[in-house]
Amino acid sequence: MAQEKSLSKEQQAAYWRRTSTLMWTVLALWFFFGFVIHIFAPQLNNINIIGFPIGFWFAAQGSLVVFVVLCFWSSSAQNKIDEEFGVTED
């Protein structure tokens, strides 16, 4: 079994503040690339790449790539926060 490190109230508050900031940042980026980018896709559809409108590439394909990168980045950032406060999992 892993040892549990007891954090003081101040450390718990700092840990939650950092985790919460990361969570809201990830949520804002997800919203931007999930919804805001798609609003501008019709204006970009006049340009074609390999027979497909560039709005399609940005909205459909680009968003998926950003979501995968966002998942890995948020996981890595949370692991760094956990290591900083000594609450990592084995």
Secondary structure as UniProt FT lines:
FT   HELIX           9..31
FT   HELIX           32..36
FT   HELIX           37..39
FT   HELIX           41..44
FT   TURN            45..46
FT   STRAND          48..49
FT   TURN            50..51
FT   STRAND          52..53
FT   HELIX           54..56
FT   HELIX           57..62
FT   HELIX           63..85
//
